[in-house]
Amino acid sequence: MNLKANLIFSLIYHFFKNFFQMDFSSPSHKKAT
């Protein structure tokens, strides 16, 4: 795995990690949508 692919993977991983943490920690946001 080259550096660019590793960087992209890291960004995607952190994005989804933060996204799911926000999603699970705020049920009111789900009800609004």
N, C-alpha and C positions, 0 to 999 in steps of 0.2 A: 504494500500500500504506500503510495507516494505521499508527500507532505500535503499537497493540495487536496487529495481525496480525504486524508485524515482530518484536515481542517474543516472541510465541508461536513463530514460525518459528525465531528464534534459539535459544530453549530446546530445541525439538525437534532442531534441527541439532546442538547441543552434546551433547545426550543420546545421539543415535545415534552421534556421533563417539566419545564416550567409551565407549559400549557396545561398538562394534566393535573399538576399540583393546584393551579388556579381553579381549574374546573371542579375538582373534588372539594376544595376548601371553600367554595362559594356556591352553594345550592340556590341561593336567591337569584344568581345570574342566570341559571338554567331556567328558572320559573319565568323570568322576564322575557325570555325568547320562546 
